[in-house]
Amino acid sequence: MKKIRIGLVGAGFAARYHVACLRKVYGVQVELAGVFSLRPASRRRFGAEHGLAVFDDLEAMIEWRG
């Protein structure tokens, strides 16, 4: 099965919607790499609520190979 890794930029309403939808994708294994947001409190809360890694900058999330 094919696998894709997705990182979320932003931790608001749209990010919650995307997480819910991406967890329902079939036919491709989706790995949610983590979340980055300009607001530290928002990204930490979102990561904790959804069990995602939290990144302090976009470059770190892009380079992550987890």
C-alpha positions as CSV (number, residue, x, y, z in Angstrom):
1,M,0.0,0.0,0.0
2,K,1.3,3.5,-0.9
3,K,2.1,5.8,2.0
4,I,2.1,9.6,2.2
5,R,3.3,11.8,5.0
6,I,1.4,15.0,5.7
7,G,2.3,17.9,7.9
8,L,-0.3,20.4,9.0
9,V,0.4,24.1,8.9
10,G,-2.0,25.9,11.2
11,A,-3.9,24.6,14.2
12,G,-7.4,26.1,13.7
13,F,-10.7,25.0,12.4
14,A,-9.4,23.9,9.0
15,A,-6.7,21.8,10.6
16,R,-9.3,19.9,12.8
17,Y,-11.3,19.3,9.7
18,H,-8.3,18.0,7.7
19,V,-7.2,15.6,10.5
20,A,-10.7,14.1,10.7
21,C,-10.8,13.6,6.9
22,L,-7.2,12.4,6.5
23,R,-7.8,9.7,9.2
24,K,-10.7,8.3,7.0
25,V,-8.7,8.0,3.7
26,Y,-8.6,4.5,2.3
27,G,-6.4,3.0,-0.3
28,V,-3.4,5.0,0.8
29,Q,-1.7,4.9,4.2
30,V,-1.7,8.5,5.5
31,E,0.9,9.4,8.2
32,L,0.2,12.7,9.9
33,A,3.8,13.9,10.6
34,G,2.8,16.7,12.9
35,V,1.7,20.3,13.2
36,F,3.3,23.7,13.0
37,S,1.6,27.0,13.9
38,L,2.9,30.5,14.4
39,R,1.2,30.4,17.9
40,P,3.1,28.1,20.3
41,A,0.1,27.5,22.6
42,S,-2.1,26.6,19.7
43,R,0.3,24.1,18.1
44,R,1.0,22.5,21.5
45,R,-2.7,22.2,22.3
46,F,-3.6,20.9,18.9
47,G,-0.7,18.3,18.9
48,A,-1.8,17.1,22.4
49,E,-5.5,16.8,21.4
50,H,-4.7,14.8,18.2
51,G,-1.6,12.9,19.2
52,L,0.6,14.7,16.8
53,A,4.2,15.8,16.9
54,V,4.6,19.5,17.4
55,F,7.2,21.5,15.5
56,D,8.6,24.9,16.5
57,D,9.3,25.9,12.9
58,L,8.2,24.8,9.4
59,E,11.7,23.8,8.3
60,A,12.0,21.3,11.2
61,M,8.7,19.7,10.2
62,I,9.6,19.4,6.5
63,E,13.0,17.9,7.4
64,W,11.6,15.4,10.0
65,R,12.0,11.8,8.9
66,G,10.3,10.2,12.0
